[in-house]
Amino acid sequence: MSSSTSRPTAPVTLPGDPPGGRDAVAVWSIGVAVYFVAVIFRTSLGVAGLDAAERFHVNASALSTFSILQLLVYAGMQIPVGLLVDRLGTKKVLGIGVVLFTAGQLGFAFSPSYGTALASRALLGCGDAMTFISVLRLGTRWFPARRGPLVAQLAGLVGMAGNLVSTLVLARVLHSVGWTWAFAGSALAGAVVLALLVLFLKDHPEGFAPEPPQHQGAAYVRRQIAASWREPGTRLGMWVHFTTQFPAMVFLLLWGLPFLVEAQGLSRATAGDLLTLVVLSNMAVGLVYGQIVARHHAARLPLALGTVAATAVMWAATLACPGGRAPMWLLVVLCVVLGACGPASMIGFDFSRPANPAERQGTASGITNMGGFVASMTTLFAIGVLLDATGDDYRVAFSAVFVLQALGVGQILRLRGRAARRERERLVASRVETVHVPV
């Protein structure tokens, strides 16, 4: 393998690259604070799943509908949100997102019935969908391209810190003050980040404003989507995200706590500790993966596929234990490995980012981000249906994970050659342009 393929896509600062620096960190921090709060709201049901089933008197399939609907809205919004970010800018889209997901969390707190609770989670999913792509766009507008992999991983790390708040704080508050006060109180965080966003966030540094879109209307939308999809790197990024993200997402978002309590016989406190371990592992692995990918671009696919393989092996070992009960050490290792799924999914953006010019970054990121959430939504539904059909046989239900992994790996292997060739062509072209820039 040539030395050029082991370097980042943009090893030098190119003309027009943002400068980064303290101002970039300050503005970007406001964006990731919004994402942090969105993840708290998104994962709040993960620690309240059993409480929700009791509160609304629903079975496993109906319980999974909460998360499925939330993810359905999230996934369905990814391409429209990407187009909006490219068209309107980060600040406006993030502002709309905060208002929507805060209203959804408040609605969930006071919902008197299953139907209104579903509507509230859908509203929350709509607002949540506007956060991560906006934060990615903010990173590309404020930091040099060579910092892209690390900045993206750091954004994901902050998101997992929001998950940590759900597992450590919200779970305890829920059982001490009750459903309504726990969810309504958490919604105050949305008002705080909205104020910070309105007062201090900027779309880009002075002098680095993007070119305004040349086209508007349906034709512009079709061109943006078609041009992004034609790039093999966009599709490869989507399938990497699809294959890597969903095992941990499904575990943390809904089914991890019931699996550990009902199938493994653990107490809620111990199960909560294991969910926390997934989050802590995610944060640690995210820092490592970000540094590796930023320095050795050729490591992207081995890291992603290695994470998929490790996840499959650990789930197979856990589900194959006699009597369906895994020893504690194996559950600990499973949770540590699941923690690598989030950082591995971020690698998908490191395939789509260099494949698309700046004016398509939002659209391409939306396509990529849609992958993991479609997989998560499908698996959440499959596990709920299988649990009801088999009388809560978690071994059969969680076997759905392997089907989605096999599908995703097949698509990754199919696309990797075309994406690599196209990326090499772009890398050579960018270097030629850099050589000809007058100094």
Backbone torsions as a table, in degrees:
resi	resn	phi	psi	omega
1	MET	NA	133.2	-177.0
2	SER	-69.9	155.8	-179.3
3	SER	-65.4	-26.8	-177.8
4	SER	-66.2	-28.9	-177.9
5	THR	-80.4	-8.5	179.3
6	SER	-96.3	4.6	179.9
7	ARG	-104.4	162.3	175.3
8	PRO	-60.9	158.9	-179.6
9	THR	-59.6	-38.1	-179.1
10	ALA	-119.3	77.5	-173.6
11	PRO	-71.4	-13.6	178.0
12	VAL	-127.3	161.4	176.3
13	THR	-75.8	119.8	-176.5
14	LEU	-90.4	160.3	176.3
15	PRO	-57.0	132.3	-179.5
16	GLY	88.2	-3.5	177.2
17	ASP	-65.9	136.8	176.0
18	PRO	-62.7	155.0	-174.5
19	PRO	-82.5	-20.0	-174.1
20	GLY	74.7	-145.7	177.1
21	GLY	91.5	-172.2	-174.4
22	ARG	-65.2	-37.2	178.5
23	ASP	-62.4	-39.9	178.7
24	ALA	-63.3	-43.2	179.6
25	VAL	-62.5	-41.8	-178.1
26	ALA	-63.9	-48.1	-178.6
27	VAL	-67.7	-43.9	-179.8
28	TRP	-61.9	-35.2	179.8
29	SER	-62.5	-34.1	176.7
30	ILE	-66.0	-43.1	178.1
31	GLY	-60.6	-44.5	-178.5
32	VAL	-73.0	-23.4	173.6
33	ALA	-64.5	-39.2	175.5
34	VAL	-62.3	-44.7	179.5
35	TYR	-63.7	-39.3	177.4
36	PHE	-55.8	-48.3	-179.8
37	VAL	-67.0	-39.9	179.1
38	ALA	-59.9	-39.6	179.7
39	VAL	-69.0	-36.7	174.8
40	ILE	-56.9	-47.0	-179.1
41	PHE	-67.5	-41.3	-178.6
42	ARG	-60.8	-43.5	-173.5
43	THR	-93.2	1.7	-178.0
44	SER	-61.6	-30.4	179.3
45	LEU	-70.0	-25.0	-178.9
46	GLY	-61.2	-31.5	178.9
47	VAL	-96.7	-1.4	-177.7
48	ALA	-122.4	15.4	-175.9
49	GLY	-60.1	-48.5	179.9
50	LEU	-66.2	-36.8	177.1
51	ASP	-65.0	-39.2	179.5
52	ALA	-65.3	-40.8	179.0
53	ALA	-61.1	-39.6	179.3
54	GLU	-73.1	-40.4	-176.7
55	ARG	-65.6	-42.0	-175.0
56	PHE	-103.4	2.5	174.7
57	HIS	57.0	57.2	-177.2
58	VAL	-125.5	159.2	177.6
59	ASN	-92.0	-171.3	-174.6
60	ALA	-63.1	-42.4	-179.2
61	SER	-64.0	-44.2	179.3
62	ALA	-67.0	-36.9	177.7
63	LEU	-63.1	-42.5	-179.8
64	SER	-65.7	-23.2	179.6
65	THR	-61.6	-32.7	176.1
66	PHE	-53.4	-54.9	-176.9
67	SER	-72.7	-34.9	179.8
68	ILE	-63.5	-46.4	-179.9
69	LEU	-63.6	-42.4	178.6
70	GLN	-59.5	-44.8	-179.4
71	LEU	-74.6	-31.2	176.8
72	LEU	-61.8	-45.9	177.5
73	VAL	-63.9	-44.2	-179.2
74	TYR	-59.1	-51.8	-177.4
75	ALA	-64.9	-41.4	-179.8
76	GLY	-65.1	-23.9	-178.7
77	MET	-87.5	-9.2	-170.4
78	GLN	-61.5	-48.9	-179.8
79	ILE	-69.2	-46.0	174.4
80	PRO	-56.8	-40.0	179.0
81	VAL	-66.4	-41.2	177.1
82	GLY	-58.8	-42.0	177.1
83	LEU	-64.7	-40.8	179.0
84	LEU	-64.1	-40.9	178.9
85	VAL	-63.5	-43.1	177.6
86	ASP	-64.4	-31.3	-174.2
87	ARG	-90.2	-44.7	-171.9
88	LEU	-102.3	-21.9	-176.0
89	GLY	98.5	168.1	-172.5
90	THR	-71.2	-45.2	-171.1
91	LYS	-60.5	-45.4	-178.3
92	LYS	-65.2	-43.7	-177.1
93	VAL	-68.8	-41.6	177.1
94	LEU	-62.4	-40.2	179.2
95	GLY	-60.7	-45.4	177.1
96	ILE	-61.1	-41.9	-179.2
97	GLY	-60.5	-44.5	-179.7
98	VAL	-60.9	-45.5	-179.7
99	VAL	-59.8	-43.2	-176.9
100	LEU	-69.9	-47.0	-176.2
101	PHE	-73.7	-25.8	174.6
102	THR	-70.5	-41.8	176.0
103	ALA	-62.1	-38.3	178.2
104	GLY	-65.1	-41.4	178.7
105	GLN	-66.1	-40.4	176.8
106	LEU	-64.3	-43.5	178.7
107	GLY	-61.1	-38.7	179.0
108	PHE	-65.3	-34.9	-179.6
109	ALA	-63.2	-38.8	-172.6
110	PHE	-105.6	6.8	-177.1
111	SER	-61.9	126.0	179.6
112	PRO	-88.4	-11.6	-174.8
113	SER	-144.9	167.0	178.8
114	TYR	-60.5	-40.7	-177.8
115	GLY	-64.9	-44.7	179.4
116	THR	-69.4	-32.0	176.5
117	ALA	-65.7	-40.2	176.4
118	LEU	-60.4	-45.4	179.8
119	ALA	-61.5	-37.9	179.5
120	SER	-66.3	-41.0	178.6
121	ARG	-67.4	-34.1	176.4
122	ALA	-64.3	-42.8	177.7
123	LEU	-63.3	-41.7	177.4
124	LEU	-61.7	-43.9	179.4
125	GLY	-62.3	-35.3	178.9
126	CYS	-64.8	-45.3	178.5
127	GLY	-68.7	-40.9	178.4
128	ASP	-59.2	-36.5	-178.2
129	ALA	-61.1	-22.0	-175.8
130	MET	-88.6	-2.7	-170.9
131	THR	-90.1	-55.1	-167.6
132	PHE	-67.3	-43.5	178.9
133	ILE	-62.0	-38.1	177.6
134	SER	-63.2	-40.5	179.1
135	VAL	-66.7	-39.8	175.9
136	LEU	-61.3	-43.2	178.9
137	ARG	-63.1	-40.6	178.2
138	LEU	-60.3	-40.1	178.5
139	GLY	-63.9	-42.0	-179.8
140	THR	-69.9	-25.6	179.9
141	ARG	-83.2	-22.2	-174.7
142	TRP	-111.4	-18.5	-176.6
143	PHE	-119.2	151.6	175.5
144	PRO	-60.7	153.2	-175.8
145	ALA	-59.8	-32.9	-178.3
146	ARG	-64.8	-19.9	178.6
147	ARG	-88.4	-1.9	-173.7
148	GLY	-53.7	-52.5	-178.2
149	PRO	-59.4	-43.5	-178.2
150	LEU	-68.6	-42.0	179.7
151	VAL	-62.1	-41.4	179.2
152	ALA	-64.6	-43.3	178.9
153	GLN	-64.8	-37.9	177.9
154	LEU	-64.3	-37.8	176.3
155	ALA	-62.0	-44.1	176.7
156	GLY	-62.2	-36.9	178.7
157	LEU	-63.5	-43.0	178.2
158	VAL	-63.8	-38.2	176.4
159	GLY	-60.6	-41.2	178.3
160	MET	-67.8	-28.0	173.7
161	ALA	-63.0	-34.1	173.8
162	GLY	-63.6	-38.8	175.8
163	ASN	-62.6	-36.5	179.0
164	LEU	-63.7	-39.1	177.0
165	VAL	-61.2	-40.0	178.4
166	SER	-61.8	-46.9	-174.3
167	THR	-75.3	-32.9	-176.5
168	LEU	-92.9	-39.7	-171.9
169	VAL	-101.4	-56.8	-173.3
170	LEU	-62.1	-36.9	-179.9
171	ALA	-60.7	-41.3	-180.0
172	ARG	-72.3	-40.9	178.6
173	VAL	-63.0	-39.6	-179.2
174	LEU	-57.8	-41.1	-176.2
175	HIS	-87.0	-5.3	178.3
176	SER	-103.8	-38.1	-177.3
177	VAL	-111.4	-10.3	177.7
178	GLY	98.0	168.1	-173.4
179	TRP	-57.8	-56.4	-171.8
180	THR	-62.8	-48.6	-177.4
181	TRP	-68.5	-34.7	-179.7
182	ALA	-64.8	-48.5	-177.0
183	PHE	-75.5	-37.8	178.6
184	ALA	-68.1	-40.1	178.8
185	GLY	-64.1	-39.4	179.3
186	SER	-64.5	-27.7	-179.0
187	ALA	-65.1	-18.9	177.3
188	LEU	-62.0	-28.7	178.7
189	ALA	-61.7	-31.7	177.2
190	GLY	-63.5	-39.4	178.8
191	ALA	-66.0	-36.2	-179.5
192	VAL	-65.5	-48.7	-177.3
193	VAL	-70.6	-28.4	176.2
194	LEU	-63.9	-41.7	178.2
195	ALA	-63.3	-43.0	178.1
196	LEU	-62.0	-42.2	-179.0
197	LEU	-62.4	-48.1	-177.0
198	VAL	-63.9	-38.9	-173.8
199	LEU	-81.7	-34.8	-166.1
200	PHE	-126.0	-18.1	-173.3
201	LEU	-78.7	138.7	175.6
202	LYS	-126.5	146.8	-177.6
203	ASP	-69.2	-32.3	-174.2
204	HIS	-161.1	161.4	177.0
205	PRO	-67.7	160.4	175.5
206	GLU	-60.3	131.7	178.7
207	GLY	85.4	1.0	-179.3
208	PHE	-122.2	31.7	178.2
209	ALA	-66.3	135.6	178.6
210	PRO	-70.6	160.1	174.3
211	GLU	-65.3	135.4	178.4
212	PRO	-65.9	145.4	178.7
213	PRO	-55.8	136.7	-178.3
214	GLN	-84.9	-16.2	-176.2
215	HIS	-129.1	151.1	177.7
216	GLN	-133.3	168.6	176.0
217	GLY	81.6	-166.7	-173.4
218	ALA	-63.2	-35.6	-179.3
219	ALA	-63.0	-41.6	178.0
220	TYR	-62.2	-43.6	-179.8
221	VAL	-61.0	-47.5	-178.8
222	ARG	-61.5	-41.4	-179.3
223	ARG	-65.7	-42.2	-180.0
224	GLN	-61.1	-47.2	-178.0
225	ILE	-67.3	-45.6	-177.3
226	ALA	-64.3	-43.2	-179.1
227	ALA	-65.2	-39.0	178.1
228	SER	-67.1	-43.8	-177.0
229	TRP	-67.8	-31.8	-179.9
230	ARG	-63.8	-24.9	-179.0
231	GLU	-74.6	121.6	178.0
232	PRO	-57.8	-31.3	179.6
233	GLY	-63.9	-34.2	177.3
234	THR	-66.1	-46.4	-179.4
235	ARG	-68.0	-38.8	177.0
236	LEU	-63.4	-42.6	177.6
237	GLY	-59.8	-40.6	179.1
238	MET	-62.8	-43.1	-178.5
239	TRP	-73.5	-31.7	173.0
240	VAL	-63.2	-44.9	178.0
241	HIS	-63.4	-43.2	178.1
242	PHE	-55.5	-47.5	-169.6
243	THR	-80.0	-31.2	-173.0
244	THR	-92.6	-34.8	-168.5
245	GLN	-77.2	-38.9	-162.7
246	PHE	-66.7	-32.3	-178.4
247	PRO	-59.5	-43.0	178.7
248	ALA	-74.8	-37.3	-179.9
249	MET	-60.7	-45.9	179.5
250	VAL	-63.6	-39.8	-178.6
251	PHE	-66.4	-44.6	-176.4
252	LEU	-81.2	-34.4	-172.9
253	LEU	-74.9	-33.2	-176.0
254	LEU	-152.0	-54.6	-163.1
255	TRP	-90.0	-7.9	-179.1
256	GLY	-64.2	-49.1	-178.4
257	LEU	-63.1	-49.8	176.8
258	PRO	-59.4	-38.6	179.2
259	PHE	-61.9	-46.3	-176.4
260	LEU	-71.1	-35.0	-177.8
261	VAL	-82.2	-50.7	-172.4
262	GLU	-84.8	-39.0	-177.5
263	ALA	-88.5	-35.0	-176.0
264	GLN	-101.3	-7.4	174.8
265	GLY	73.5	22.8	-180.0
266	LEU	-87.8	158.9	173.7
267	SER	-74.3	163.0	178.1
268	ARG	-62.1	-36.4	-179.4
269	ALA	-64.7	-45.3	179.3
270	THR	-66.3	-41.3	177.1
271	ALA	-61.8	-40.6	176.8
272	GLY	-62.0	-37.1	177.4
273	ASP	-64.4	-38.2	179.2
274	LEU	-69.6	-37.9	174.8
275	LEU	-62.4	-38.7	176.8
276	THR	-63.8	-37.1	178.3
277	LEU	-61.9	-38.7	176.7
278	VAL	-58.5	-44.4	-178.1
279	VAL	-66.9	-44.6	179.6
280	LEU	-63.2	-40.8	176.7
281	SER	-62.0	-42.3	178.2
282	ASN	-57.3	-44.9	-177.8
283	MET	-66.0	-41.2	180.0
284	ALA	-68.6	-45.6	-178.7
285	VAL	-66.7	-34.6	179.2
286	GLY	-58.6	-41.8	177.5
287	LEU	-63.1	-41.4	-178.8
288	VAL	-68.0	-48.6	-178.9
289	TYR	-61.4	-40.5	-179.6
290	GLY	-60.6	-43.1	179.5
291	GLN	-67.6	-41.5	-178.8
292	ILE	-63.6	-48.6	-176.8
293	VAL	-67.0	-36.7	179.6
294	ALA	-64.2	-32.6	-176.4
295	ARG	-96.3	-28.6	-176.1
296	HIS	-134.6	88.9	-174.4
297	HIS	-61.7	-29.9	-178.5
298	ALA	-68.6	-11.3	-179.3
299	ALA	-81.2	-5.6	-174.7
300	ARG	-57.9	-55.3	-175.5
301	LEU	-68.5	-43.4	176.0
302	PRO	-58.0	-39.5	178.4
303	LEU	-64.1	-44.8	-178.5
304	ALA	-64.6	-50.2	-178.4
305	LEU	-68.2	-34.8	176.9
306	GLY	-63.4	-38.2	177.8
307	THR	-66.5	-41.6	177.6
308	VAL	-60.5	-45.2	-178.8
309	ALA	-63.4	-44.9	-179.5
310	ALA	-63.6	-39.6	179.0
311	THR	-63.9	-44.0	179.7
312	ALA	-63.0	-42.8	-180.0
313	VAL	-62.6	-44.3	-177.1
314	MET	-69.7	-37.9	176.6
315	TRP	-66.9	-40.1	178.6
316	ALA	-62.0	-43.2	179.5
317	ALA	-64.9	-40.2	-178.8
318	THR	-67.5	-45.7	-177.0
319	LEU	-73.5	-22.0	-177.6
320	ALA	-86.0	-3.3	-177.9
321	CYS	-62.4	138.6	179.5
322	PRO	-57.8	135.7	179.4
323	GLY	76.7	0.2	179.3
324	GLY	77.4	0.3	-179.9
325	ARG	-105.8	118.1	179.6
326	ALA	-90.5	146.1	175.6
327	PRO	-64.9	157.1	-176.0
328	MET	-60.2	-38.5	-178.4
329	TRP	-62.1	-35.0	-179.6
330	LEU	-72.1	-38.3	176.5
331	LEU	-64.6	-36.4	177.2
332	VAL	-64.3	-45.9	179.6
333	VAL	-63.9	-40.8	177.4
334	LEU	-57.0	-45.7	-177.5
335	CYS	-68.7	-35.3	176.1
336	VAL	-64.2	-43.1	179.9
337	VAL	-67.7	-40.8	177.0
338	LEU	-59.3	-28.7	177.7
339	GLY	-63.5	-21.0	178.9
340	ALA	-81.5	-11.3	-175.4
341	CYS	-65.9	-42.9	179.7
342	GLY	-61.1	-52.4	176.7
343	PRO	-59.0	-37.1	178.7
344	ALA	-65.3	-35.7	179.5
345	SER	-66.5	-29.4	178.7
346	MET	-65.4	-22.9	178.1
347	ILE	-62.6	-26.4	177.5
348	GLY	-56.4	-37.7	179.0
349	PHE	-70.3	-22.9	177.0
350	ASP	-77.8	-8.0	169.0
351	PHE	-94.1	-40.4	-176.9
352	SER	-78.7	-30.9	-176.6
353	ARG	-61.7	-53.5	-179.8
354	PRO	-71.5	-11.2	-179.0
355	ALA	-84.3	-9.2	-173.4
356	ASN	-133.1	143.6	176.6
357	PRO	-70.8	170.8	-173.8
358	ALA	-58.0	-37.8	-175.3
359	GLU	-72.3	-7.2	177.9
360	ARG	-115.1	6.2	-174.3
361	GLN	-60.9	-41.1	179.8
362	GLY	-63.8	-45.1	-179.5
363	THR	-64.3	-45.7	180.0
364	ALA	-64.0	-40.8	178.0
365	SER	-64.3	-36.2	178.0
366	GLY	-63.1	-43.1	177.9
367	ILE	-62.6	-45.1	-179.5
368	THR	-62.8	-47.7	-175.8
369	ASN	-66.5	-24.3	179.1
370	MET	-64.5	-30.7	-173.9
371	GLY	-57.3	-56.0	-176.2
372	GLY	-64.2	-33.1	-177.3
373	PHE	-78.1	-29.8	172.1
374	VAL	-65.3	-43.8	178.0
375	ALA	-63.2	-41.7	179.9
376	SER	-64.2	-44.8	-179.9
377	MET	-60.9	-44.6	-179.9
378	THR	-62.5	-43.3	-177.3
379	THR	-71.5	-39.1	175.6
380	LEU	-56.6	-45.0	-179.9
381	PHE	-66.0	-45.1	-177.6
382	ALA	-62.5	-42.2	-179.8
383	ILE	-65.1	-43.1	178.8
384	GLY	-60.8	-44.3	180.0
385	VAL	-65.7	-44.2	-178.7
386	LEU	-66.7	-35.5	176.5
387	LEU	-63.0	-44.2	178.7
388	ASP	-67.6	-36.7	-176.5
389	ALA	-74.3	-27.5	-174.7
390	THR	-108.3	7.5	-177.8
391	GLY	69.6	45.0	178.0
392	ASP	64.5	43.6	173.1
393	ASP	-87.9	97.6	-176.3
394	TYR	-68.6	-26.6	179.8
395	ARG	-63.6	-45.4	178.0
396	VAL	-69.4	-43.4	-174.8
397	ALA	-62.7	-44.7	-176.9
398	PHE	-76.9	-8.0	174.0
399	SER	-65.8	-15.9	176.3
400	ALA	-59.5	-24.9	179.4
401	VAL	-57.6	-41.0	-175.4
402	PHE	-67.9	-32.8	-180.0
403	VAL	-64.4	-46.7	179.8
404	LEU	-66.6	-37.9	178.4
405	GLN	-63.8	-41.8	179.6
406	ALA	-63.4	-42.4	177.5
407	LEU	-60.2	-47.5	-177.3
408	GLY	-65.4	-42.9	-179.8
409	VAL	-62.8	-39.4	177.8
410	GLY	-59.1	-42.9	179.9
411	GLN	-69.8	-37.1	178.0
412	ILE	-62.1	-46.2	-179.3
413	LEU	-65.5	-32.5	179.6
414	ARG	-68.9	-35.6	-172.0
415	LEU	-96.5	-14.8	-168.9
416	ARG	-63.1	-37.8	-178.6
417	GLY	-65.9	-47.1	-179.6
418	ARG	-63.8	-40.3	179.8
419	ALA	-65.7	-39.3	180.0
420	ALA	-65.6	-42.1	179.1
421	ARG	-64.1	-43.9	-179.1
422	ARG	-65.0	-37.6	-179.7
423	GLU	-68.9	-38.5	176.9
424	ARG	-62.4	-39.6	178.3
425	GLU	-62.0	-44.1	179.3
426	ARG	-65.7	-38.2	179.9
427	LEU	-63.5	-44.1	178.1
428	VAL	-62.8	-43.5	-179.4
429	ALA	-62.6	-40.6	-179.2
430	SER	-67.2	-34.9	179.0
431	ARG	-69.9	-37.5	177.2
432	VAL	-63.3	-43.0	178.9
433	GLU	-63.0	-39.1	180.0
434	THR	-64.7	-40.2	179.3
435	VAL	-61.8	-34.8	-175.8
436	HIS	-90.2	0.7	177.6
437	VAL	-74.0	125.4	179.7
438	PRO	-68.8	142.3	178.9
439	VAL	-116.7	NA	NA
